[in-house]
C-alpha cells in the first residue's frame, strides 16, 4: 500500500491481494489519513485479487466518504472489475 496526499486529495495505491487482513489495514490507514480529505482515489492498478472482505471494506469507506467528498476507484484490473460486476457493487461505486 502506498499513500499520497496532495491538497485535499488522498491517493491510496493498493497492490497484491485485498483480503481480510489487508482490508483491515487499508481501512485503518485511510481512517488515519482522511481528516480534511475531499477526494479519495483508490488506485487498483496493481491489485491482483479482492475478497468479500475487501469489497465490504471498500463499501464501508465509500459510505464514510459520502459526507466528506467523493471516492473514486481507478485502474481496476479486469479481474477486479469482474468481481465488482458479479457482486453488483459496480453500480454504487465511482469507477474510472
N, C-alpha and C positions, 0 to 999 in steps of 0.2 A: 504494500500500500504506500502510495506517495501522495502527500497532501501539500497543496499550494494555495496560498491566499493572496489575492490581489484586489485591493479596494474592498468592495462588498461581495466579492465572488470567491467561493471556495471550490477548488477542483480536487477531486479525490480520484486518483488513478488506481484501479483495483486490478490485480493480476493473479493468475493461478486459479484457485478454487474459492468460491464463496459458499462455504458450508457452515455448519452450526458454530464452529469455533471462530472462523474468520468473520462471520456475520456479526457475532458479538463484538469482536474487535473493531469492525467497521462502525458499528453504531456508537461505541464508546468514543472513538476518535472524532467522529462527526460531532457528537454532543460536546466534546471538549473544545471544538473549534467553531461552533455555529453562532456564537454571540455576534450580533451585528451583521450577519450574512444575509443578503437578499437573494442571492442566486447560488445554488448548489449544483455543480456539474459532476456527475459520476461517469468517469471515463472507463469503459469496459473493453477497450481495445485489446488488452492482454488477458481478459478473463476467459478461462477455458471451460469452467463448469460452475453452475449455480444450482443449489439445492433448494428445497422448500423453505428451509430456514433463511436462506439468502433472500428469497422472494419476500418472505414475511418481513424481514428487516428493511428491505427497500420500500415496501408499502408503508411501514411504520414511519420511516424517515420522511417519506413524501407527505404523510399526514401531519407530521410535526412542522414541515416547511410551509404548509398552507397559509398560516397566519403571518409568516415572515417574508415570503417571497416565492420563488419557484425552484423546482428541482428538474434538472434535465439529465437524461441518460444519453451519452454519446458513444459512438464507435462500438455498438453492441455487435458481437460476433454472430455469425449465422446460428450457431448452437444456442446462444443466449436468446436471440430473437425467437427461435423456435420454442424455447421454454416459455418465454413471455406470451407468445401467441397460443400455445397449448393450454396454459393456465388462465388466459384471458386478461392478465394484468396489463398487457399492451394497450388495452382500452382506457386504463386510468393513469398511465404513465406518459410523460412527455419524452418521447424518444426521437432523437435526431440522428 
